[in-house]
Amino acid sequence: MAITSSKETSPERIEEWKKRGIEVRFLDELPFRLSVYDDKGVIFRFSHEKSKEYVSTHIRNRKLAEGMNRFFDALWTAAKKRT
């Protein structure tokens, strides 16, 4: 599952995800990118305000991962499907 903003993600990338079986939903804007893996690690990715460069923070903490999974689920519910 992936939540993205069509402003930040190219149509080609979205199609690539769909071909790989990833369900994609959209929000108008996302303040940062979030990945949760193995229910114990979280990666936050922020873009610099004036450039296209990104900064990432990786935290391994089971409780944080649990909370971010819940946050993702809430965003997923609010996000819209597109065809």
C-alpha positions as CSV (number, residue, x, y, z in Angstrom):
1,M,0.0,0.0,0.0
2,A,1.2,3.5,-0.8
3,I,-0.2,6.9,-0.1
4,T,1.2,9.7,-2.3
5,S,0.5,13.2,-3.6
6,S,0.1,13.4,-7.4
7,K,2.0,16.7,-7.1
8,E,5.1,14.8,-5.9
9,T,4.9,11.5,-7.8
10,S,5.0,11.1,-11.5
11,P,2.3,9.2,-13.3
12,E,5.0,6.7,-14.5
13,R,6.0,5.9,-11.0
14,I,2.4,5.4,-10.0
15,E,1.8,3.0,-12.9
16,E,5.0,1.1,-11.9
17,W,3.7,0.7,-8.4
18,K,0.3,-0.5,-9.7
19,K,2.0,-3.1,-12.0
20,R,3.8,-4.4,-9.0
21,G,0.5,-4.9,-7.2
22,I,0.8,-1.9,-4.9
23,E,-2.6,-0.3,-4.1
24,V,-2.1,3.5,-4.3
25,R,-4.2,6.2,-2.7
26,F,-3.8,10.0,-2.9
27,L,-3.9,13.0,-0.6
28,D,-3.6,16.6,-1.8
29,E,-0.4,17.1,0.2
30,L,1.9,15.1,2.3
31,P,4.3,17.0,4.7
32,F,6.8,14.1,4.7
33,R,7.2,10.5,3.5
34,L,6.9,7.6,5.9
35,S,8.0,4.0,5.7
36,V,7.4,1.4,8.4
37,Y,9.1,-2.0,8.0
38,D,9.2,-5.2,10.0
39,D,7.0,-3.6,12.6
40,K,10.1,-2.2,14.3
41,G,11.6,0.4,12.1
42,V,10.5,3.8,10.7
43,I,12.0,6.0,8.0
44,F,10.9,9.6,7.7
45,R,11.9,11.5,4.5
46,F,11.6,15.2,4.3
47,S,12.2,17.5,1.3
48,H,14.1,20.7,1.7
49,E,11.8,23.7,1.3
50,K,13.8,25.4,-1.5
51,S,15.3,22.4,-3.3
52,K,14.5,18.9,-4.4
53,E,17.0,17.4,-1.9
54,Y,15.8,15.1,0.8
55,V,16.8,14.3,4.3
56,S,16.0,11.0,5.8
57,T,15.8,9.8,9.5
58,H,15.8,6.2,10.4
59,I,14.6,5.1,13.8
60,R,14.4,1.5,15.1
61,N,11.8,1.4,17.8
62,R,8.9,-1.0,18.0
63,K,6.6,1.4,19.8
64,L,7.2,4.2,17.3
65,A,6.6,1.7,14.4
66,E,3.3,0.7,16.0
67,G,2.2,4.3,16.3
68,M,3.2,5.1,12.8
69,N,1.3,2.1,11.5
70,R,-1.8,3.5,13.2
71,F,-1.0,7.0,11.6
72,F,-0.7,5.4,8.2
73,D,-4.0,3.6,8.6
74,A,-5.7,6.9,9.4
75,L,-4.2,8.5,6.4
76,W,-5.2,5.5,4.3
77,T,-8.8,5.9,5.3
78,A,-8.7,9.7,4.4
79,A,-6.9,9.2,1.1
80,K,-8.8,8.9,-2.1
81,K,-8.7,6.2,-4.7
82,R,-8.1,7.1,-8.4
83,T,-8.4,5.0,-11.4
